[in-house]
Amino acid sequence: MLTAHYFTPTADIRRLTEIAEIKAAFDSGQGLLWVDISEITPADSTLLQEQFHFHHLAVEDCVSKKTHTAKIDDFEKYLFIIVNGIAMTQDEDVFEPEQLALFLGQNFVVSAHHPPFHCIDYVNSMVQRDGRPMKRGSDYLAHAIFDTLTDDILPVIDVLDKKAGDLEEHTISIAPVPTALQDILQLKHSSGQLHRTLIPQREVLNRLSRGEFSLISKDIRIFFRDIYDHVVQIEDLNLTLRDNFDNALSLYMSAVANRQNETMRVLSIVATIFMPLTLIAGIYGMNFENMPELKWRWGYFGVLALMMICVIIVLLWYRSQGWITWGKKKKIITPNSQHTQSERAKSR
């Protein structure tokens, strides 16, 4: 779908619907033309190449459904810029980059993308309301699009931060949630995807802000620098989240290992208790004719009593070593309870 707005030399905003009108505004070299192509198709490449005379390699990058790394190419009369937004999939733990391509000239901006972008819709609404983003030139219009695109990444950071808090609760629980490991690995992947998206994008914004291109006026460079600073801040937050996910993974593995150790400890205690019982049963299970205890009237009950005594001795020894405990639990005194007890002592 093609949408075109034209800021005329007389400071009027017109919406163009005919290709001939768009071509005339593009060739006039006056005013500012913004053409947005949503859900771009190979058929749109004809318009970009034959009507706007853009380089065929840049047009191929626009039409391709493959997401390219953020970059900027200087074609003298215009800049070709690719930036990436972050789209949330049906699975809230998975984020995928979405490509936005931009041709930036002295009197035109042509944006092309496959999925709809909130930043395009937002700037479009501003243009229709008062035309403000287009009144300061093509470079400021590009800034408005990139600025909104960057702000739209912040909700992704918020989602990752909330997930990190939930994972911390799951990993430090007595019984780790079975799906926690999969969640941690998925969030680490999403955080890594965000990192790989932001790093080249940060370099693109840095180049736009340092006066490398004549199409970016001196007054507008500071705005691109502001976006660059925002991207750096987002990347710092993302790195902190990546550390949190690494810590959550370590905590989860430690919790699983501790639980396995506890299970092995219980099994070892049970096996050790039955060792003397097995020995006694084995001795009296031997088929010897001369075993006086077998003819004793109370022999059966005596062997059971001996087994019980062995169990009690083993349990008492375990308790003396601190391997098992029983009885009343020690009362845990919290700061509030200490405060209450001190007040009671003073009242006495």
Rosetta blueprint (number, residue, H / E / L):
1 M L
2 L E
3 T E
4 A E
5 H E
6 Y E
7 F E
8 T L
9 P L
10 T L
11 A L
12 D L
13 I E
14 R E
15 R E
16 L E
17 T L
18 E L
19 I H
20 A H
21 E H
22 I H
23 K H
24 A H
25 A H
26 F H
27 D H
28 S H
29 G L
30 Q L
31 G L
32 L E
33 L E
34 W E
35 V E
36 D E
37 I E
38 S E
39 E L
40 I L
41 T L
42 P L
43 A L
44 D H
45 S H
46 T H
47 L H
48 L H
49 Q H
50 E H
51 Q H
52 F L
53 H L
54 F L
55 H L
56 H H
57 L H
58 A H
59 V H
60 E H
61 D H
62 C H
63 V H
64 S L
65 K L
66 K L
67 T L
68 H L
69 T L
70 A L
71 K E
72 I E
73 D E
74 D E
75 F L
76 E L
77 K L
78 Y E
79 L E
80 F E
81 I E
82 I E
83 V E
84 N E
85 G E
86 I E
87 A E
88 M E
89 T L
90 Q L
91 D L
92 E L
93 D L
94 V L
95 F E
96 E E
97 P E
98 E E
99 Q E
100 L E
101 A E
102 L E
103 F E
104 L E
105 G E
106 Q L
107 N L
108 F E
109 V E
110 V E
111 S E
112 A E
113 H E
114 H L
115 P L
116 P L
117 F L
118 H H
119 C H
120 I H
121 D H
122 Y H
123 V H
124 N H
125 S H
126 M H
127 V H
128 Q H
129 R H
130 D H
131 G L
132 R H
133 P H
134 M H
135 K H
136 R L
137 G L
138 S H
139 D H
140 Y H
141 L H
142 A H
143 H H
144 A H
145 I H
146 F H
147 D H
148 T H
149 L H
150 T H
151 D H
152 D L
153 I L
154 L H
155 P H
156 V H
157 I H
158 D H
159 V H
160 L H
161 D H
162 K H
163 K H
164 A H
165 G H
166 D H
167 L H
168 E H
169 E H
170 H H
171 T H
172 I L
173 S L
174 I L
175 A L
176 P L
177 V L
178 P L
179 T L
180 A H
181 L H
182 Q H
183 D H
184 I H
185 L H
186 Q H
187 L H
188 K H
189 H H
190 S H
191 S H
192 G H
193 Q H
194 L H
195 H H
196 R H
197 T H
198 L H
199 I H
200 P H
201 Q H
202 R H
203 E H
204 V H
205 L H
206 N H
207 R H
208 L H
209 S H
210 R L
211 G L
212 E L
213 F L
214 S L
215 L L
216 I L
217 S L
218 K H
219 D H
220 I H
221 R H
222 I H
223 F H
224 F H
225 R H
226 D H
227 I H
228 Y H
229 D H
230 H H
231 V H
232 V H
233 Q H
234 I H
235 E H
236 D H
237 L H
238 N H
239 L H
240 T H
241 L H
242 R H
243 D H
244 N H
245 F H
246 D H
247 N H
248 A H
249 L H
250 S H
251 L H
252 Y H
253 M H
254 S H
255 A H
256 V H
257 A H
258 N H
259 R H
260 Q H
261 N H
262 E H
263 T H
264 M H
265 R H
266 V H
267 L H
268 S H
269 I H
270 V H
271 A H
272 T H
273 I H
274 F H
275 M H
276 P H
277 L H
278 T H
279 L H
280 I H
281 A H
282 G H
283 I H
284 Y L
285 G L
286 M L
287 N L
288 F L
289 E L
290 N L
291 M L
292 P H
293 E H
294 L H
295 K H
296 W L
297 R L
298 W L
299 G H
300 Y H
301 F H
302 G H
303 V H
304 L H
305 A H
306 L H
307 M H
308 M H
309 I H
310 C H
311 V H
312 I H
313 I H
314 V H
315 L H
316 L H
317 W H
318 Y H
319 R H
320 S H
321 Q H
322 G L
323 W L
324 I L
325 T L
326 W L
327 G L
328 K L
329 K L
330 K L
331 K L
332 I L
333 I L
334 T L
335 P H
336 N H
337 S H
338 Q H
339 H H
340 T H
341 Q H
342 S H
343 E H
344 R H
345 A H
346 K H
347 S H
348 R L
